[in-house]
């Protein structure tokens, strides 16, 4: 029996239904394939796309992640480093690009957990 908590399953991008199957086909270290998702859970068979265009709303979560990154990075760089404006802006954009795979995956995972209609069913195996 799986006793994985909601938080650890969410942070490791696991299926909301069984909390074991991965949502994404490849690990985050394979950056070129960061967006490749399974259509169904390899463990319990839960479908990860309830309707066409389901993940459209997750871009708003990505937007919030990026705004927070811009604010934190911008304020930190502005107050602690005396940089020219072009370097200041370049560093913030670089941070946004580097964090893209993580923010993309986390926003899709959050969207599926919150609005996907999948609920945890212990022992749910196909």
N, C-alpha and C positions, 0 to 999 in steps of 0.2 A: 504494500500500500504506500502511496506517495503522501508525504506529509509536508510538502513544500509550501511555504507561506505565500500569501498573495503578493507581498512586497518583493520577495526574492524571485518569484516567477515573473513578475512584471519587469523588474530590473534586468533579468537575464533573457527577456523576450521569449517567454515560453507560452504555450497554448493556454488560454484562459479556462478552457474546459477541463483538461487533465493536468495542467501545470508541468508537463514533462516534455512534450514535443516542441521543437524549435519553430518559431514563426518564420525565420529566415533560413535560406538554403546554405549559406556560407557564413563562417565566422567574420566578425568585424575586421579582423586582420587582413582579409582579402578585400581590400578597399574597392577594387574594380567591380565587384559584384555585391556591393553593400545593399542594393535595392531588391535583389532577387528573393522573393518570398515563396513559400510553399502555398499551393492553392488549398490544400487540406492538411490537417495535422497528421504527421506520419505515425503517431501513437494511437490517437483515438478517432481520427477521421473527421474531426470538426472542420467545417468549411470556414475559411478565413476571410472571404469576401461576400458578405450577405447580399449585396446588390452591386450592379455596375456603378462605378464612380464613388464607392463607399468611402475611400480614403481621401477624397477631395477635402473634407473638413480637417484632416490632420495637418494640412498646410498652415492652418491658423495656430496650431500648437507649435509648429516649427517657427512661425513668425514670432511668437512670444519668446521662444528660446533665443532667437537671434537678437531681439530687442534687449533682452536681459544681458546677453553677451556684449552687445554694443555699449550698453550703459556701464556695466562693470569694467570692461576692458578700457573703455574711453575715459572714465573717471580715474581709474588706476594709472593709466599711461599719462594722463594730463597732469595729475598731481605729483607723481613720483618720478617722472622722467621729463627732461626738457628736450623735446624732439621737434624737428621741423614738421610742419603740417603735413607734407606729403608722406613722410615716414610714419607719422601718427596714424593717418588714414590707411596706409598700406598695411600696417600691422593689424588693425582692426579687421580689414577685409580678409587678410590671411587667416586670422583666427576663425572667422565665419566659414571660410572654405574648408579649413582643417576640421572643424567641428560638424560639418555637414553630414557625414555618414552616421555619426552618433545621434544628432538631432532628428534626422530623417527616421531612423529606426525607432527611437524613443517616442516620437510623435505618432507613428503608426501603431506602435504597441499600446500606447495610452488610448488612442482612438478606438482600437478594437476592444480593449478592456472596458471602456466606458460606454460605448454605443453599439458594440457588435452583437449584443444579445446572447453571448455565450456565458454560461454560469458554471462554476466549478462543480464537478461531479466526481467525488472520490472513487477511485477504482474504475474510472471510465476508460476501458480499453476495447479496441475493435477485434 
